[in-house]
Amino acid sequence: MAGIVDGSPSAFAERLAQDGGRAWIVADRETGAPRASHPWLSDVVELLRMDRRDHHAHEGMFFEVGRETGALHAAFVHWTDRGQGAGGVRHWPYPRLEDLLRDGLRLSVGMTRKNALAGLWWGGAKGVIARQPGDRFKDPSYRRMLYREYGDFISSLCGCYVTAEDAGTTPTDMSEVFARTRHTTCIPRELGGSGNPSEPTAKGVVRAMEGALAFLGLGTLEGKTIAMQGAGNVSGFMISELLARGVARIVASEISPARLEQIPKDPRLEVRLVEAGDTSIFDEPCDVFAPNALGGTLDPDSISRLRAKVVCGAANNQLLDAERDDASLAARGITYVPDFLCNRMGIVTCANEQYGAMPHDPAIERHFGSDWDNALFVITQRVLARAAAEEITPAIAANRLADELARQPHPIWPGRSRQIIDGLLAARWHERR
């Protein structure tokens, strides 16, 4: 679609700055159709209206241009029946505005489903900061200004969205967000937060692997071969978990030479340094393939090359096209554990940190067990059993279960975030800068 959606986020930010610096797009409460704060957003509204892949009755999308940086800040609020929209803020470069929109839409839907399957009383949302051209984003003083701006933006939304850490954002960045808003989680431990969630995220993915293998009658992880795309922070903890469980071999690909130096040596572990875009890891024979890099890596080409029984990894939005690629995996007899089911522990660890923390916190540890209804091992088997019983793919089964759970109203604050959004519109939020 020609128009503003094909332009860059920077061009959109410049246009928005000329018209007050803020804009919103919300679902009409009666018809459900998207409507916008400004007439010139008609291209975006039309894109959303016609889309059947990424836009799923999102309750609200908010945009603001940073006063000092000129960066585009965005928040995508999906469904909030279970509570306030919760999800991290991604700081990433996007060639086109449409790329940013689709990333925010898909990630926020993923958070709705992730929070619901995890048994959390939170809805789904996601933040996006469009990385500006050049290497200014590496400058600490710029980042301090950028994330304080984002904190102000979050405060202006009055709690319909509670932000957290995501790709491109660091714990230090989150402390700057926290300096400007109370509506954030995943803050550093020294500020009373839960700290780095990478280790529990890794353990959660491994527990989902175990659930899938057990459901398929393939035993435990002992003696298995694991192939991993990406050997970053979460992957490093995953490697430790897998080695402790007695896997026979781990083969991983990584694009960062510095990262390779940080990974412990083990005779069962092979980490290959590859160029960005190298997909040779998909050809590796294995029992479990773990996509741990960025999203969209499972497409018709990569799926046709997979030599695995199970796909279960830490990356978000692993399927390039959810319906098509999910069906392709099933057609090849590969069991897919949806990412929003297995990589939940980042949000689980930090979502309720306002209630305090303790060593071996039972509210966290129950996700790794085998008894609780929402435990990773249990929910993985529940989804795979539903897929088999209804003769559908695991992703469809997970989506259906998650959407059913996501529509359960919060026991204390039902509909609170939608009321907040209505209040923002009534107060003409987009004109108040």
C-alpha positions in Angstrom: 0.0 0.0 0.0 1.5 3.3 -1.1 1.6 6.2 1.3 2.9 6.8 4.8 3.2 3.2 5.7 5.9 2.7 3.1 7.9 5.5 4.4 10.5 5.3 7.2 9.6 5.7 10.9 11.8 8.9 10.8 9.6 10.4 8.1 6.5 9.5 10.1 8.0 11.1 13.2 8.7 14.3 11.3 5.1 14.4 10.0 3.8 13.7 13.5 6.0 16.4 15.0 4.4 18.9 12.7 0.9 17.9 14.1 1.4 18.1 17.8 3.8 15.1 18.3 1.2 12.5 19.4 -1.3 10.2 17.7 -3.5 7.2 18.4 -5.4 4.5 16.7 -8.0 2.6 18.7 -10.7 0.0 18.1 -14.1 1.6 18.0 -16.0 0.3 21.0 -19.2 -0.5 19.0 -17.9 -1.7 15.6 -14.4 -2.9 16.5 -13.1 -1.0 13.4 -9.8 1.0 13.8 -10.1 4.8 13.9 -7.4 7.4 14.3 -6.8 10.7 15.9 -5.7 12.4 12.7 -7.2 12.2 9.1 -3.7 11.8 7.6 -3.4 8.5 9.3 -6.0 7.0 6.9 -3.3 4.9 5.1 -2.5 3.2 8.4 -6.1 2.7 9.3 -6.8 1.1 5.9 -3.8 -1.2 6.3 -5.1 -2.4 9.7 -8.7 -2.7 8.4 -7.6 -4.9 5.5 -5.0 -7.0 7.4 -5.9 -10.5 8.5 -2.5 -11.6 9.8 -1.2 -9.2 12.4 -4.0 -7.0 13.5 -6.4 -8.7 15.9 -8.8 -6.2 17.4 -6.1 -4.3 19.1 -7.6 -2.0 21.8 -5.1 0.9 21.2 -1.9 2.1 19.5 -0.2 5.2 20.7 2.6 7.2 19.1 4.8 10.0 20.3 7.8 11.9 19.1 10.5 12.4 21.7 10.9 16.1 22.5 14.7 16.0 22.6 15.7 13.0 20.4 13.0 13.2 17.7 12.7 9.4 18.0 9.4 7.7 17.4 8.0 6.0 20.5 5.1 3.6 20.2 2.9 1.4 22.4 0.6 -1.4 21.1 -2.1 -2.6 23.5 -3.9 -5.8 22.4 -6.4 -7.4 24.8 -6.6 -6.4 28.4 -9.4 -8.5 29.9 -7.0 -10.2 32.3 -5.4 -6.9 33.4 -3.2 -4.1 32.2 -1.3 -4.6 29.0 2.2 -5.9 29.8 5.2 -6.5 27.6 8.7 -5.2 26.9 9.9 -2.2 24.8 11.9 -3.1 21.7 14.6 -0.6 20.4 15.1 -1.7 16.8 15.8 -0.2 13.3 12.9 -0.5 10.9 13.2 0.3 7.2 9.5 1.1 6.8 6.7 2.3 9.1 4.8 -0.9 8.1 7.6 -3.0 9.5 7.4 -1.3 12.9 3.6 -1.5 12.9 3.6 -5.2 12.1 6.3 -6.0 14.7 4.4 -4.1 17.4 1.1 -5.8 16.5 2.5 -9.3 16.4 4.5 -8.9 19.6 1.6 -7.5 21.5 -0.7 -10.4 20.5 2.1 -12.8 21.5 2.2 -11.1 24.9 -1.6 -11.5 25.4 -1.3 -15.2 24.7 2.0 -15.6 26.7 0.5 -14.0 29.8 -2.7 -16.0 29.5 -1.0 -19.4 29.1 1.3 -18.5 32.0 -1.6 -17.9 34.3 -0.7 -14.2 34.9 -3.4 -11.6 35.5 -2.1 -9.3 32.8 -3.2 -8.5 29.3 -0.9 -8.1 26.3 1.0 -5.1 25.0 4.4 -4.2 23.5 6.5 -1.1 23.2 8.6 0.0 20.3 11.3 2.7 19.9 12.4 3.1 16.3 16.2 3.2 16.3 17.3 6.2 14.5 19.9 6.0 11.6 23.6 6.0 12.5 25.3 4.9 15.7 23.9 7.6 18.0 22.1 4.8 19.9 25.4 3.7 21.3 26.0 7.0 23.2 25.1 6.6 26.9 23.9 10.2 27.2 21.6 9.8 24.2 20.2 6.6 25.6 19.6 8.2 29.0 17.6 10.9 27.2 15.8 8.5 24.9 14.6 6.1 27.6 13.6 8.9 30.0 11.5 10.2 27.1 10.0 6.8 26.8 9.2 6.8 30.5 7.4 10.1 30.2 5.4 8.6 27.3 4.5 5.6 29.4 3.4 7.8 32.2 1.2 9.8 29.9 -0.7 6.6 29.1 -1.9 6.3 32.7 -1.2 2.6 33.2 -3.1 1.0 30.3 0.4 -0.4 29.4 3.1 -1.5 31.8 6.5 -1.7 30.0 9.5 -4.0 30.5 12.8 -5.0 28.8 13.0 -6.4 25.3 15.5 -6.7 22.4 17.7 -3.6 22.1 16.9 -2.5 25.6 19.2 -3.1 28.6 18.7 -3.1 32.4 20.4 0.3 32.6 17.9 1.6 30.0 15.1 0.3 32.2 16.4 2.2 35.2 16.0 5.4 33.1 12.5 4.4 32.2 11.8 3.7 35.9 13.1 7.2 36.7 10.2 8.7 34.8 7.3 6.3 35.4 6.0 3.8 37.9 4.4 1.7 35.1 7.4 -0.5 34.4 8.8 -3.8 35.5 12.1 -5.6 34.8 14.0 -2.9 36.6 17.5 -3.7 38.1 17.8 -5.5 41.4 19.4 -2.5 43.0 16.2 -0.6 42.4 14.0 -3.3 43.9 13.4 -5.2 40.7 13.8 -8.7 39.5 16.9 -8.1 37.3 18.0 -10.1 34.3 15.3 -12.6 33.3 17.5 -14.6 30.8 18.3 -17.5 33.1 14.7 -18.4 34.0 13.7 -17.8 30.4 16.2 -20.4 29.3 15.1 -22.9 32.0 11.5 -22.4 30.9 12.3 -23.3 27.2 14.1 -26.4 28.3 11.1 -27.5 30.4 8.9 -27.1 27.4 11.3 -29.2 25.4 11.0 -31.9 28.0 7.2 -31.7 27.9 7.1 -32.1 24.1 9.6 -35.1 24.1 7.6 -36.8 26.9 4.3 -36.3 25.0 5.8 -37.8 21.9 7.1 -40.8 23.8 10.7 -39.8 23.1 11.9 -39.9 26.7 14.0 -37.2 28.3 16.7 -34.8 27.0 19.4 -37.3 28.1 21.3 -38.4 25.1 19.6 -36.0 22.7 21.1 -33.7 20.1 20.1 -30.0 20.2 20.7 -27.5 17.4 20.4 -23.8 18.3 20.2 -20.7 16.1 21.9 -18.0 18.2 24.1 -18.3 21.2 23.3 -15.1 23.0 22.5 -14.4 26.6 19.4 -16.7 26.9 21.1 -19.4 24.8 24.1 -19.4 27.1 21.9 -20.3 30.1 20.0 -22.8 27.9 23.3 -24.5 27.1 24.1 -24.9 30.8 20.6 -26.3 31.5 20.9 -28.8 28.6 24.3 -30.0 29.5 23.2 -30.5 33.1 20.4 -32.8 31.7 22.8 -35.0 29.9 22.3 -34.1 26.3 24.7 -35.9 23.9 25.5 -32.9 21.7 24.7 -29.2 21.2 25.5 -27.4 17.9 24.9 -23.7 17.9 25.5 -20.9 15.4 26.4 -17.3 16.5 27.3 -14.1 14.6 29.2 -12.4 17.3 32.9 -13.3 17.8 32.9 -11.6 21.3 30.0 -13.8 22.3 31.9 -17.0 21.4 34.6 -16.1 23.9 32.0 -15.9 26.7 30.6 -19.4 26.2 32.0 -22.1 28.5 33.9 -24.9 26.7 32.5 -28.5 26.8 33.3 -31.5 24.6 29.6 -31.9 23.9 29.2 -28.3 22.6 30.1 -26.9 19.2 29.5 -23.2 18.5 30.0 -22.1 15.0 30.8 -18.5 14.1 28.7 -17.5 11.0 27.9 -14.4 9.0 24.6 -12.6 9.6 22.0 -14.2 7.4 23.7 -17.6 7.4 21.1 -20.3 7.9 23.2 -23.5 7.7 22.2 -24.5 11.2 18.8 -25.5 9.8 20.5 -28.4 8.0 21.9 -29.9 11.2 20.4 -33.3 12.2 19.0 -33.1 15.7 16.2 -34.1 18.0 15.3 -30.6 19.0 15.8 -27.4 17.0 15.8 -24.2 19.0 15.3 -20.8 17.2 16.9 -18.4 19.7 17.7 -15.4 17.4 15.2 -12.9 16.0 11.8 -13.8 14.8 10.6 -14.8 11.3 13.3 -17.4 10.7 11.0 -20.3 10.1 9.8 -19.9 6.5 9.2 -22.3 3.6 12.9 -22.6 2.8 14.2 -23.1 6.4 11.4 -25.5 7.3 12.1 -27.7 4.2 15.6 -28.1 5.5 14.9 -28.9 9.1 16.0 -32.3 10.3 14.5 -32.3 13.8 11.6 -33.9 15.6 10.7 -30.9 17.7 11.1 -27.1 17.3 11.2 -25.3 20.6 13.2 -22.1 21.2 13.4 -18.7 22.9 12.9 -16.3 20.0 9.6 -14.4 19.6 7.5 -14.7 16.5 9.5 -17.6 15.0 7.1 -18.3 12.2 7.3 -15.8 9.3 3.7 -16.6 8.4 1.9 -18.2 11.4 -0.8 -20.1 9.4 1.3 -21.2 6.5 4.5 -22.1 8.3 2.8 -23.8 11.2 1.0 -26.1 8.7 4.3 -26.7 6.9 6.0 -28.0 10.1 3.0 -30.3 10.8 3.1 -31.6 7.2 6.7 -32.6 7.8 5.9 -34.4 11.0 7.8 -31.8 13.1 6.2 -30.9 16.5 6.2 -27.2 17.0 6.1 -25.7 20.5 4.8 -22.1 20.0 7.2 -19.5 21.2 4.7 -17.6 23.3 4.1 -20.8 25.3 7.7 -21.7 26.0 9.6 -18.4 26.4 7.3 -16.9 29.0 9.7 -16.7 32.0 11.0 -13.3 31.2 7.6 -11.7 31.8 6.7 -14.2 34.6 9.9 -13.2 36.5 9.3 -9.5 36.3 5.5 -9.0 35.9 4.7 -9.1 39.6 7.9 -7.9 41.1 6.0 -5.2 43.0 5.0 -8.0 45.4 8.6 -8.6 46.4 11.1 -11.4 45.8 12.8 -14.2 47.6 15.3 -17.0 46.9 13.6 -19.9 45.1 10.3 -17.9 44.9 7.4 -20.4 44.8 5.5 -18.1 42.5 8.3 -18.5 40.0 9.4 -22.1 40.7 5.9 -23.5 40.1 6.3 -22.8 36.4 9.1 -25.3 36.3 7.2 -28.1 38.0 4.9 -30.8 36.8 1.9 -30.4 39.0 0.5 -26.9 38.5 -2.1 -26.5 35.7 -0.1 -23.6 34.1 3.4 -25.1 34.5 5.5 -25.2 31.3 5.7 -29.0 31.2 2.0 -29.4 31.8 0.8 -26.6 29.4 3.0 -27.9 26.6 1.4 -31.4 26.9 -2.0 -29.9 27.2 -1.6 -28.0 24.0 -0.2 -30.9 22.1 -3.0 -33.2 23.4 -5.6 -30.7 22.2 -3.9 -30.5 18.8 -4.0 -34.2 18.4 -7.6 -34.5 19.7 -9.0 -31.7 17.4 -6.7 -32.7 14.5 -5.2 -29.2 14.3 -1.6 -27.9 14.6 0.0 -27.1 17.9 0.0 -23.3 17.1 -3.7 -23.3 16.4 -4.3 -25.3 19.6 -2.2 -22.9 21.6 -3.8 -19.9 20.1 -7.3 -21.2 20.9 -6.5 -22.1 24.5 -4.6 -18.8 25.0 -7.5 -16.7 23.5 -10.0 -18.5 25.7 -7.9 -17.8 28.8 -7.2 -14.2 27.7 -10.9 -13.3 27.7 -11.3 -14.2 31.3 -11.9 -10.9 33.2 -9.5 -9.7 35.9 -11.0 -10.7 39.3 -10.6 -7.2 40.7 -10.2 -4.7 37.8 -12.2 -6.0 34.9 -12.0 -3.7 31.9 -9.7 -1.2 33.6 -7.3 -0.6 30.8 -10.1 -0.1 28.2 -11.6 2.5 30.6 -8.2 4.2 30.8 -7.9 4.3 27.0 -11.4 5.8 26.8 -10.3 8.4 29.3 -7.2 9.3 27.3 -9.4 9.9 24.2 -11.9 11.9 26.2 -9.1 14.1 27.5 -7.8 14.5 24.0 -4.4 12.9 24.9 -3.0 13.6 21.5 -3.3 17.3 21.9 -1.8 17.5 25.4 1.9 17.9 25.1 
